[in-house]
Amino acid sequence: MADALDILLRAEIPQPQEKDFKHKRLSKLCGEEVIFTLKELGFSRVAEIKKMHEGEEMEVHIVLAGVKAPDFKDKALLSKYGAATPAELVKKLLLPGEITDMSREIEKLSGYRTS
C-alpha cells in the first residue's frame, strides 16, 4: 500500500472549483435565468476577509470575493442600482437571506461547511 507522500506526489494539483448558482428571485423578476458563477476562495483570502470584516459584513465580502460573474465592480451595474461601492451593490441587489445562502455556497466550495 502506498503512503500518503507517494500518493500526493503522483496527484495533479486540483484546479479551483467553480459552480453556477441560479438566483430564483432575480430570475423570476427578470423573466430569464440569472446565473451567478461562484468560485472557491483560498485560505489566505478567507483569513483576510475574516480579519477585516467581522459580523454580518463578512458574508457580504465573502460574496464579493467568491462571485466570479457578474462583476460587482462593473460601473454600469453600480450605476444602474445607484450603488457607490460593490458592497453596497450586493446589499441592494440581494436580500439578507440570499447573501447568507450565497456566502454559504462559496464557503462549501472553499472546504467549509462540508455537511
C-alpha positions as CSV (number, residue, x, y, z in Angstrom):
1,M,0.0,0.0,0.0
2,A,1.4,3.4,-1.0
3,D,1.9,6.0,1.7
4,A,0.4,9.5,1.6
5,L,3.6,11.1,0.4
6,D,3.8,8.9,-2.7
7,I,0.1,9.4,-3.5
8,L,0.3,13.1,-3.2
9,L,3.5,13.3,-5.3
10,R,1.6,11.4,-8.1
11,A,-1.5,13.5,-7.9
12,E,-2.3,16.5,-10.1
13,I,-2.8,19.8,-8.3
14,P,-6.6,20.4,-8.4
15,Q,-8.0,23.4,-10.2
16,P,-10.0,25.9,-8.1
17,Q,-13.7,24.8,-8.1
18,E,-16.5,26.9,-9.7
19,K,-20.2,26.5,-9.5
20,D,-23.2,28.1,-11.3
21,F,-25.7,29.4,-8.8
22,K,-29.2,30.1,-10.2
23,H,-30.8,33.0,-8.4
24,K,-34.5,32.2,-8.2
25,R,-36.0,35.5,-7.1
26,L,-33.9,37.6,-9.6
27,S,-34.6,35.1,-12.4
28,K,-38.4,35.4,-11.7
29,L,-38.1,39.3,-11.6
30,C,-36.1,39.5,-14.8
31,G,-38.1,36.9,-16.7
32,E,-35.0,34.8,-17.6
33,E,-32.4,32.8,-15.7
34,V,-29.9,34.9,-13.6
35,I,-26.9,32.8,-13.0
36,F,-24.0,33.8,-10.7
37,T,-20.7,32.0,-11.2
38,L,-19.2,31.2,-7.8
39,K,-15.6,30.3,-7.2
40,E,-13.7,28.8,-4.3
41,L,-11.6,31.0,-2.1
42,G,-8.1,30.1,-0.9
43,F,-7.1,30.0,2.8
44,S,-5.3,33.4,2.7
45,R,-8.3,35.2,1.1
46,V,-10.7,33.7,3.7
47,A,-8.4,34.7,6.6
48,E,-8.1,38.2,5.2
49,I,-11.8,38.6,4.9
50,K,-12.4,37.3,8.4
51,K,-9.7,39.6,9.8
52,M,-11.0,42.8,8.0
53,H,-14.8,42.2,8.2
54,E,-16.5,40.9,11.3
55,G,-20.1,40.1,11.8
56,E,-22.7,40.5,9.0
57,E,-20.4,42.4,6.7
58,M,-18.2,39.3,6.5
59,E,-20.9,37.5,4.4
60,V,-21.1,40.4,2.0
61,H,-17.3,40.4,1.5
62,I,-17.3,36.6,1.0
63,V,-19.9,37.1,-1.7
64,L,-17.8,39.9,-3.3
65,A,-14.7,37.7,-3.3
66,G,-16.4,34.5,-4.3
67,V,-18.6,35.7,-7.2
68,K,-16.7,35.5,-10.4
69,A,-19.6,36.7,-12.5
70,P,-21.3,39.1,-12.7
71,D,-18.6,41.6,-11.8
72,F,-19.9,43.7,-8.9
73,K,-17.3,46.3,-9.7
74,D,-18.8,47.0,-13.1
75,K,-19.5,50.7,-13.4
76,A,-22.7,50.2,-15.4
77,L,-24.1,47.8,-12.8
78,L,-23.1,50.1,-9.9
79,S,-24.8,53.0,-11.7
80,K,-28.0,51.0,-12.6
81,Y,-28.6,50.3,-8.9
82,G,-27.3,53.6,-7.5
83,A,-24.6,51.9,-5.5
84,A,-21.4,53.7,-4.6
85,T,-19.4,50.6,-3.8
86,P,-19.6,46.9,-4.8
87,A,-20.5,46.0,-1.2
88,E,-23.5,48.4,-1.4
89,L,-24.5,46.9,-4.7
90,V,-24.6,43.4,-3.1
91,K,-26.8,44.7,-0.3
92,K,-29.1,46.4,-2.8
93,L,-29.3,43.6,-5.3
94,L,-29.7,40.7,-2.8
95,L,-31.9,40.1,0.2
96,P,-30.1,39.4,3.5
97,G,-31.0,35.7,3.4
98,E,-29.8,35.5,-0.2
99,I,-26.5,37.0,0.8
100,T,-26.2,34.3,3.6
101,D,-27.2,31.5,1.2
102,M,-24.7,32.6,-1.5
103,S,-21.9,33.1,1.1
104,R,-22.5,29.5,2.4
105,E,-22.3,28.1,-1.2
106,I,-18.9,29.9,-1.6
107,E,-17.8,28.5,1.8
108,K,-18.8,25.0,0.7
109,L,-16.7,25.4,-2.5
110,S,-13.8,26.5,-0.3
111,G,-13.9,23.5,2.0
112,Y,-16.0,24.9,4.8
113,R,-19.5,23.7,5.8
114,T,-19.0,20.3,4.3
115,S,-22.1,18.9,6.0
